[in-house]
Amino acid sequence: MRRFSRGIAVLLAVAGLSSAEASDDIIWNAEPSEEALRCLSEELPVTVKVYYPEFGCGFSTSSTFYLKVTQSGAEISGRGDDEGNPVKLSPRKLSRAEGERILRDLTSAMLRRESESASGDAPTTYFAHVEWACGVRGAERGTTRFKALNHGLYSMDEGGTYARAVGIRDVVVKALRQAHR
């Protein structure tokens, strides 16, 4: 049993998580509840980190998005290696309303019901690892992780299929690109 525990600790360390972070507040590939995400809309300050890598045939990307919303405003930064059009954004100030809009969009993407995965020839795998802290000194924290296969078959349209990893990625890519202008 001790060998198993050490193995889990090593696995978590490789994944960039401390054993304290690997507690009950992590939601693994499951629909997060509105209650788990409530602090994103009710308690300031809020900080969010989204790590959204992609892996495909002969390529991989590694992208990260950061958002902080406080009573006085918001700040966004990150690096997106998206579709051959990389974006690197140093911390940029936004209005509190803009930061709250991004939080709402992100929360909606995490809560939206996924449709069945379609099969196809697009061998791309998308991941979205979302971490958040809300309130003074990050009193409420959470983490959720999603995975989607075959991105080319997913759509944000109501009539198409939907995967949370792709929806989350779409929200943060759009936010980075708009702030980069």
Secondary structure, 3 states (H helix, E strand, C coil): CHHHHHHHHHHHHHCCCCCCCCCCCEEECCCCCHHHHCHHHHCCCEEEEEECCEEECCEEECCEEEEEEECCEEEEEEEECCCCCCEEEEEEEECHHHHHHHHHHHHHHHHCCCCCCCCCCCCCEEEEEEEEEECHHHCEEEEEEEEEECHHHECCCCCCECCHHHHHHHHHHHHHHHHHC
